[in-house]
Amino acid sequence: MELRHLQYFVTLANTLHFGRAAAKLHISQPPLSRQIALLEDELGVQLFNRSTRNVQLSLAGKQFLIDSTDILAAVERARRNALAAGAGSPGTLSVGFMFAAAYSVVPSLTRAYTSNFPDVELKLSESIPTLLIDDIRNGRTDVAIMYPPENSDGLVVRTVYREPLVAALPAGHALASRKSINVEDLRHEGFLISPRGASPYIYDTIVGHCKRSGFTPRIRLETNFQQTIVSLVGQHLGVALVHRSIQTARPAHVVFKPLDSTPIVEVALVWSRDNRNACIDTFSQSAERMWPRINA
């Protein structure tokens, strides 16, 4: 068994389509079919249930997918650590972050860490929470700055920051002159929100807060990034509940109002328990020094 066999298997398991899997792997379909058949022969189990119409993972295939994903993630981490060592670097840390943290945690933590550890190569990339978790589990990213994930199996989740949500209203809105508002005041408004498939935590926080106030929000538009949401609020396409820190972006034609009994959202550092990159500890410690009360 070779690593490429695991890569072939994982790609097919994630697509459940030989043609699409072959295209992702940049090979033709017949060699992929042969390699999967040889892998099954070597293991002595059937990994896929095949028919003329579809391909599904067998029970053995589902378990093998979990183990294969872990193996490939470990190999990817080993590759990146070896490259860093070969380049004479004391360390490389790959950090993914959600856009909602771009105005709060990311700038200050990045400045502090690069100042205290200038020899560590810090690589930052932006993504949505559900994809950040995939990157952590697959070994493509060391640490994610994001909302606490729904499934934390095999992960370390350390809350480093908390902040309230505020209402984002278009300039000239009837509620814009108030000092603060209650979310019930927005029951007849169209909401702009991140889809649950991208950000389960923030979606459930906002929808749950509205429901506890006696109404289900009427969702007019879903988009992944809070900056886009705020921009569309400024175009009078609806209202939104967003992180208070995004006010520092000073978006045009948008008014922010504190909420009575506002929900508080958490931002966490998330990494795999199996990741042995020593830079993770120093990065986490830097965050704890910046926001010590969160972890008290």
N, C-alpha and C positions, 0 to 999 in steps of 0.2 A: 504494500500500500504506500502510495506517495502523496505528498501534499496536494498535488494537482488533482488527484482523485477526490480528495475532500472538497477542494474548490469546485470541482464539477458537480459533486453531489449537493453542496450547499446552494449553489446557483440554481440548480434544477428544483431543489426543495422550496426555494423562495419564489420561483416563477410558476412551478407546476406546469411547465410547457416546454417540450424539448426544443422547439424552434426558437423561442425567445431566449431560453437558456444558452443555446448554441451561439446565438448572435451576441449575447453579453460576453461570452467566453472567446469570441472571435475564432470559432471553429465551425465546421459543418455539423449537421445533425447526426449523420451515421457514426462518426467517431465518438460523439458524446454518448449515443445509445450503447455502443460497444463497451466503453469505459464503465458506464453504470452497471451493465450486465456483469462485467468482470469483477467489479467491486462487490456486487451481491454474491457472486460465486465464492469470492475470497472470504467474505463474512459468513456465508452459509445461511443468510436470511434474505427475505425479499424486502427491499427498502421502499418500493413504490407499488401501489396497486394500479395497474394500467388497464385501460379499455380503449376502444377506438375513438372515444370522445374526450376522455380526460385522464389526468394523472393525479393520483393522490398519495400522500405519505401513508405507509403502513404504520402500525404501532411501533415496530422496530425502527422504522425510518424516523419517526418523531423523536425517539430517544437518541438515535444516532445524530440527528441534526443538532440537538443540544450539545452533545459532546464534541462534534466536529466544529461547531461555532466557537466553543471554548478553546479548542486546539489552535485554530487559525488565528484567534485573537491573541493567544500567547505568542505565536510565531511572529505576528506583526509587531507586538511590543518588543520582542527580542531583537527584531530587525532594526527598529528605531533606536534602541539602546546601543546596539553594536555600532550603528552609524555614528552616533554621538561620541562613543568612546574612540572610534577610529579617527574621528576628526580632532581628537584631543580636547573635546568639550567636556566640562564637568557635569553637564546635564542638558537635556532637552525636554521641555514640557509642552505638550500640546493641549491647549485649553479651548474648549468650545463654549459659546455663550448664547443665550437667548436675547433677542433684541430688547426685551423689557428690562434687562439688566444693564443696558448700554449707557444709561444716564445715572446709574446709582453705583453698583458694585464694580463693574468692569474698569472704568477709568481710574478710580482711586486705588484699587487693589493692584492693577497693572503697574501703576507708577511706583507704588511702595515695593512691590516684589522686584521689579527690575532695578530699583535703586539699591536694595539690600543684597540682591544676588545678580550682579551685572554679568557674570560669566555664564549664567544659564540662558540657553536659547529658548525664548518664550514664543510660541506660535499660537496666534489667536485666530479663531474662525467663528462665524455667526451661523446659527441654524435655528430650527424650531425644536421645542422640547422633545417631541417624540423621536425625531431624527438624532438628537444629541444622545439619547439613551441607546439607540442602535449603534452609534459610533463608539460609545463607552464599552458596550458589550462585545463589539467586534474588534476592539483594540486600536481603532483609528484615532481615538482621542483619549488622553489621560484623565482629564478632569473636565466636568461640565459645570457651568454656572447657570442654574435653571430652577424651575419650580420643583418641589419634592415629587418624585415620580410615583405613579400608581403602584407599580410593582418594583420593590426594592430588593428582590432576591439576589444575593451575590454582590450587592452594592453597599458602599458606605455613603450615607446621606447625612450631611452636616449643615444645619441651617446657620447662615452667617449674617443674614440681613432680613429685616422686616420693615414694611412700610404700608401705609393705608392707600386704599383706592380713593380717587376723587372723580367727580362727574365732569366730563368734557362736553361742553355745550357750544353750539355755533354762536358767534357774536350776534347780539340782537335778540337772542332767545328770551322768551317771557320770564324765565327764571334767572337770567343772567345778573339781575340787579340784587339778588338776595345774597346775604352773607354766607349762608349755607343752605343746603336743601336736603330733603329726605328722599330716599330712593322711590318712595311711593309717588312722589311728584312726577315721576317719569313713566308711570304705568301706561300712558297712552302714546308714548314716543316709540319710534323705531330705533332699535339698538344696533350698533356696530360692534362686532365681537370676534375674537379668534375662534376658529372652529374647534370643536372638542377633539377631533382627530389630530390636531396639531398641538393643542395645549389643554389637556383634560383638566388640569388643576385650576387654571384661571377661568375656564368656561364654567366649571362646576361651582367655583366661588361666586361668580357673578350671578349665574342663574339661581343658585341656592339662596343668595341674599335677597334677590327679588321675590322668590317664592315665599320666603319667611316673612316678607312684607306684604304678602297677600295677592301677588299677581305673578304671572309667567311673562317674562319679557318677550315682546314681539321683535324677533330678530330680522332685521331688514337686509343685512349684508355681513358676510364673514370674510375675513382676510387674516393672514398669518401674523402680521407685524403691527405693533402698537403705533409706530410712527405713521403708517399708512392709515390706520383707523383714525388717528387724530387729524390727519390731513383731510380725510373725507368728512369728518365732523365739520371742519372749517368750510367745506363746500355745501353745508346744509343738507347732508344726506342722512343725518340721524344724530343720536347722542351715544355716549359710551362711558364706561367706567374703566379708568386707566390708573397706572401707577402714578403717585404724586410726583415722583422725580422727573417724569417726562415734561413737566412744566418748564424745566430749564431749557428746553429746546425752543421755547417761545414761538410756537407755531402761529401762523397768521390766522386771524378770524376765528379764534377759539378762546373760550372763556372756561376756566377751571373753577369748580366750586367744591368746598369740603362737604362731605356727607355726614349727616347725623347717624350715629351708630354705624360707622363705616367698617367694612370688612378689612382685615389686615392680611396681607399676602406675605409669604415667606420665599426667600431666595436661598438656595442651598448649593454647596459644593457636592458633587456626586462623582464617585469613581469606583472602579471595580476592586473588590477585595483581593483579587489575584494580581493586581498591578503592583509590581515591585519597584517602580520608578521612585527613587528617593526624593525627587523634587516635589512629589505630591505632598509630603509631610511639611516641607518648608513653605509651600504655597498655602496649605491649610492653616499653618501656624500664623502666617502673615495676616490672613483673614481674621483669625481669632484675636489677634492683637489690635486690629482696627475696630472690631465690633465685639468687645469682650462681654458686654451684658447679654448678648444673644445666647452665649454658651455657658453663662453662669448657672 
